[in-house]
Amino acid sequence: MTASLSHTPSRRAFLRQVAAGSLLTQVPLTLQSQAPRPPKPIRAAQIGTGHAHAAGKWKTLLRSEDFQMVGLTEPDPAWQFHLGKGDYAGAKALEMEAILKDSTIQMVAVESRVEHLLDHAEACLEAGKHIHLDKPAGADWDHFKRVVTLARQQNRRLQMGYMFRYNPAFELCFRAVREGWLGKIFAVEAVMGKKSGDSTRQDLARFEGGTMFELGCHVIDAVVYLLGAPDKVHAFQRQTRSDDGLADNQLAVLEYPDALATVRSALMDVDGFSRRQLVVCGEFGRLEIRPLEPPKVRLTLEKAAGGFDPGVHDIEVENTPRYVKDFQDLAQSIRTGKPLDFGYDHDLVVQETVLRASGMW
């Protein structure tokens, strides 16, 4: 006796069901290709347009998939001419109070003039915001300590805007030192200069720390990351012009138990970008980054290390745009609670060292 197949649809009936869509619901969801949903962007805003890096930070955040830029405020009337123009065309202008009171805004990039950075950072932290704070962190050491203490107490992220932290060449350098490729470090030499016109010189002359305070701070951040807090800091300042009072030729010597670090910064350095460099010397080798942007790396080894044979190696590294990886780390930290790659204690040591190296302490 032949079993009945009446429950099996005919080919014609099957095709009718497919056409009507009645069988689509029978397809298991596990068979459907589903890409993971990207995390929801973090709502963010920016305070200030007067910082030298303000436009670059704004454009980077606009392009970021991690952040949704709600708007921009410029509390300083002297700088409000930027709003709605140039790099800020299309940006929604907000009042600072509106940013601080909006509980949906989680992160604020503080890009004010240096003299206003700490006041604005403190206001943001008091409002419960995570902050990206551009450098240097003001001239008032006690005020910066209060800001860091507030960030700790509020469990808010405070990310400083030193621009080489996530530079691939610097990341390679940090790894080489951390993993001992170079052996014991005995010297670090850094140069950070450029040729500046009268308007820039007049702007920087507002601070007695001169070019070391404004530019040298970027590489001081790296020296501290490599060697820690110095035992002593010696600051040397020279002025090449008498008309503006700017310390435009500076040298800082940082003493460590087994090492010396030098940082030079000058504002009359012709083609200074090509001479910007970080050189780390150890008992077994040397790593040189020159120029810093786009980065070129030379590694010289006495013996094999890190997968490299003894000898001289010119290493190609990615020329990652400024600020991109900074904000990626900040977003991950906000979402997951992981510590930032550069923490509160590091930032405190850097700020003290910057002030000492600039002759402001």
C-alpha positions in Angstrom: 0.0 0.0 0.0 1.4 3.3 -1.0 1.6 6.0 1.7 -0.3 9.2 1.1 1.7 12.2 0.1 -1.2 14.6 0.4 0.7 16.8 2.9 3.4 17.5 0.4 2.5 20.5 -1.9 2.6 20.0 -5.6 5.3 21.9 -7.5 2.7 24.3 -8.9 1.2 24.9 -5.4 4.8 25.4 -4.0 5.5 28.1 -6.6 2.2 29.8 -5.8 3.1 29.9 -2.1 6.6 31.3 -2.8 5.1 34.0 -5.1 2.6 34.9 -2.3 5.4 35.0 0.2 3.8 32.5 2.5 6.9 30.3 2.8 9.3 33.1 3.6 8.3 33.1 7.2 9.3 29.5 7.4 13.0 30.3 6.7 14.9 30.2 10.0 16.4 33.5 11.1 19.7 31.9 11.6 20.0 31.4 7.8 19.6 35.1 7.2 22.7 37.1 6.9 22.7 39.7 9.6 25.6 42.2 10.0 26.2 43.3 13.6 24.6 46.7 14.2 27.2 49.4 14.8 27.0 51.0 18.2 24.8 54.1 18.6 26.9 57.3 18.1 27.7 59.2 21.2 26.1 62.7 21.2 28.8 65.3 21.5 29.4 69.1 21.2 32.3 71.4 21.0 33.1 74.5 23.1 35.4 77.0 21.4 36.9 77.8 18.0 39.9 79.8 19.1 42.4 76.9 19.7 44.9 76.2 17.0 43.5 72.7 16.7 39.8 73.5 17.0 38.9 73.3 13.3 40.8 70.0 12.9 39.0 68.5 15.9 35.6 69.6 14.7 36.1 68.1 11.2 37.4 64.9 12.7 34.4 64.5 15.0 32.0 65.3 12.1 33.5 62.4 10.1 33.6 60.0 13.0 31.1 57.2 13.2 31.5 57.1 16.9 30.2 60.6 17.6 27.1 62.6 16.6 28.0 66.3 16.7 25.0 68.2 18.1 26.4 71.6 17.8 29.1 74.2 18.7 29.4 77.2 21.0 31.9 80.0 21.1 31.6 81.9 24.4 34.3 84.4 23.5 32.7 87.3 21.5 36.1 87.9 19.8 36.0 84.5 18.2 32.3 84.2 17.3 33.0 85.3 13.7 34.0 81.7 13.0 30.4 80.4 13.7 28.7 79.2 10.5 31.7 79.9 8.3 34.5 78.0 6.7 35.2 74.8 8.6 32.1 75.5 10.7 29.7 76.0 7.9 26.4 74.2 8.7 27.3 73.8 12.4 24.4 74.4 14.7 25.3 77.3 17.0 24.3 76.6 20.6 24.6 78.5 23.9 27.1 77.0 26.3 24.4 76.7 29.0 22.3 74.6 26.5 25.2 72.2 26.0 25.8 71.8 29.7 22.1 71.2 30.6 21.5 68.7 27.8 21.8 65.3 29.5 21.9 63.5 26.1 25.2 65.2 25.3 27.9 62.8 26.8 31.1 64.3 25.5 32.4 67.8 24.9 35.5 68.8 23.0 37.0 71.8 24.8 38.8 73.8 22.1 38.8 77.3 23.6 41.7 79.7 23.8 44.3 78.3 26.2 43.4 80.8 28.9 39.8 79.6 28.9 40.4 75.8 28.7 40.4 75.0 32.3 37.3 77.1 33.1 35.3 75.4 30.4 36.7 71.9 31.2 35.6 72.4 34.8 32.1 73.5 33.8 31.7 70.4 31.6 32.8 68.0 34.3 30.5 69.6 36.8 27.7 69.0 34.3 28.7 65.3 34.1 30.3 65.4 30.7 33.3 63.4 29.4 35.8 65.8 27.9 38.5 66.0 25.3 40.7 68.9 26.5 43.1 70.5 24.1 46.7 71.3 25.2 48.5 72.7 27.0 46.2 72.4 30.1 46.4 76.1 31.0 49.0 78.0 33.0 47.5 77.4 36.5 48.8 74.2 38.0 46.4 74.2 41.0 43.4 74.7 38.7 44.5 71.8 36.5 44.8 69.6 39.6 41.3 70.5 40.6 40.0 69.6 37.1 41.7 66.2 37.3 40.4 65.6 40.8 36.9 66.5 39.6 37.1 64.1 36.6 38.2 61.3 39.0 35.4 62.0 41.4 32.8 62.1 38.7 34.3 59.0 36.9 34.4 61.1 33.7 36.9 60.7 31.0 39.5 63.5 30.6 41.5 63.1 27.4 44.3 65.6 26.7 44.9 66.7 23.1 48.6 66.0 22.6 48.7 65.1 19.0 51.3 62.3 18.7 49.9 59.9 21.3 48.3 57.7 18.6 50.7 58.5 15.8 51.7 55.0 14.4 55.4 55.8 14.6 55.1 56.9 18.2 53.1 53.7 19.0 55.9 51.7 17.5 58.4 53.6 19.6 56.4 53.0 22.8 56.2 49.3 22.0 59.9 49.0 21.3 60.8 50.6 24.6 58.1 48.6 26.5 59.3 45.3 25.0 63.0 46.1 25.6 64.1 46.1 22.0 66.6 48.9 22.7 67.7 47.8 26.2 68.1 50.4 28.9 67.3 53.9 27.6 70.0 56.4 28.2 68.9 59.3 26.0 65.8 60.8 24.4 66.2 63.8 22.0 63.1 65.7 20.8 62.8 68.7 18.5 59.5 70.5 17.8 59.7 73.7 16.0 58.5 75.8 13.0 58.9 79.2 11.3 56.2 81.5 12.6 55.0 84.9 11.4 54.3 88.0 13.4 50.6 87.2 14.2 51.5 83.8 15.7 54.4 85.3 17.6 52.2 87.9 19.1 49.6 85.3 20.1 52.2 83.1 21.8 53.8 86.0 23.6 50.8 86.1 25.9 52.5 83.3 27.9 55.9 83.5 29.4 56.4 79.8 28.5 56.8 80.7 24.8 57.2 78.0 22.2 58.0 75.3 24.7 54.6 75.8 26.3 52.8 75.8 23.0 54.7 73.3 20.8 57.2 71.5 23.0 54.5 70.2 25.1 53.5 67.7 22.4 56.9 65.8 22.6 57.2 66.3 26.4 54.1 64.2 26.6 56.0 61.4 24.7 59.1 61.7 26.8 57.1 61.4 30.0 55.3 58.3 28.6 58.7 56.7 27.8 60.6 57.7 30.9 58.1 58.8 33.6 58.4 61.8 35.8 61.8 63.5 35.7 63.9 64.0 38.8 64.8 67.6 37.7 63.9 69.9 34.8 66.2 72.6 33.6 64.7 75.3 31.3 66.7 77.5 29.0 65.0 80.4 27.2 66.3 82.8 24.5 64.7 85.6 22.5 65.8 86.2 19.0 63.7 89.4 18.7 63.3 92.2 21.2 60.1 93.6 19.8 57.5 91.1 21.1 59.1 89.6 24.2 58.5 86.0 23.0 60.7 83.2 24.2 61.2 81.7 20.7 64.3 79.6 21.2 64.1 77.1 24.1 65.8 74.0 25.4 64.7 71.8 28.3 66.9 69.2 29.9 65.1 66.5 31.9 67.2 64.5 34.3 66.5 60.8 35.1 68.5 58.4 37.3 69.9 56.6 34.2 69.0 58.9 31.4 68.9 62.4 30.0 66.2 63.9 27.8 66.4 67.1 25.7 63.6 68.9 24.2 64.2 71.8 21.8 61.5 74.2 20.4 62.1 77.2 18.2 59.9 79.5 16.1 62.4 80.6 13.6 63.2 77.1 12.4 63.1 77.2 8.5 61.2 74.2 7.2 60.8 73.2 10.8 58.3 70.5 10.2 61.0 68.4 8.4 63.3 68.7 11.4 60.7 67.7 14.0 62.0 64.5 15.5 62.0 62.0 18.4 65.1 59.9 18.9 65.3 57.2 21.6 68.7 55.7 22.4 69.3 52.5 24.3 72.2 50.2 25.1 71.2 47.8 22.3 69.8 50.2 19.6 68.2 53.4 18.6 64.8 54.4 17.2 64.4 57.6 15.2 61.2 59.3 14.0 62.1 62.1 11.6 59.9 63.9 10.5 57.1 63.3 12.8 54.4 63.9 10.1 54.2 62.1 7.8 56.2 59.8 10.0 59.4 58.1 8.9 61.0 55.6 11.2 64.6 54.2 11.3 65.4 51.4 13.7 69.1 50.5 14.4 69.7 47.3 16.4 72.9 45.8 17.7 71.1 42.4 18.1 67.8 41.0 16.9 64.7 42.2 18.6 61.0 42.5 17.9 61.3 40.4 14.7 64.0 42.6 13.3 67.5 41.4 12.5 70.6 43.4 13.7 71.3 46.4 11.5 69.5 49.4 10.2 65.8 49.2 9.2 63.7 51.9 7.6 60.2 51.0 8.6 57.1 52.1 6.8 54.2 53.1 9.1 50.7 54.3 8.3 50.2 58.1 8.0 47.1 58.1 10.1 45.3 61.5 10.1 45.6 63.5 13.3 43.0 63.0 16.0 41.2 59.9 14.5 42.6 57.3 16.8 42.4 59.7 19.8 38.6 59.9 19.4 38.3 56.2 18.8 40.0 55.4 22.1 37.8 58.0 23.8 34.6 56.5 22.4 35.6 53.0 23.4 36.4 54.2 26.9 33.0 56.0 27.3 31.1 52.9 26.0 33.0 50.2 27.9 34.5 51.9 30.9 38.0 50.8 29.9 40.7 53.3 31.1 42.0 55.7 28.5 45.4 54.7 27.1 46.8 57.9 28.8 45.4 58.4 32.2 44.9 61.0 34.9 48.3 60.4 36.6 50.2 60.6 33.4 48.5 63.9 32.5 49.4 65.4 35.8 53.1 64.5 35.4 53.0 65.9 31.9 51.5 69.2 32.9 54.0 69.8 35.7 56.8 68.9 33.4 55.5 71.2 30.7 55.3 74.1 33.1 58.8 73.5 34.4 60.3 73.0 31.0 58.7 76.3 29.8 60.2 78.2 32.7 56.7 78.8 34.2 57.3 77.0 37.5 
